[in-house]
Amino acid sequence: MPRKTAQQPHGPATVTVKGRDMRLRNIGLPLVAALAVWFIAADTGFVTIRL
C-alpha cells in the first residue's frame, strides 16, 4: 500500500556550518562583496586612455 505524504514546498538552499543551518545567500553575498573589494584594491594603477 503506498504511503500518503503531504508535499511541502522546498525552502531555500541551506548548508550546515558548525552545527548551524545557513542559507547559501548568506555565504555567497559576503564572499562576492569581499572579492569586489579585493579587485578594487588590487587595481590601483594609473591608466592612460586616448580617444
Sequence and secondary structure as in RCSB ss.txt:
>XXXX:A:sequence
MPRKTAQQPHGPATVTVKGRDMRLRNIGLPLVAALAVWFIAADTGFVTIRL
>XXXX:A:secstr
             EEEETTEEEEHHHHHHHHHHHHHHHHHHH  S      
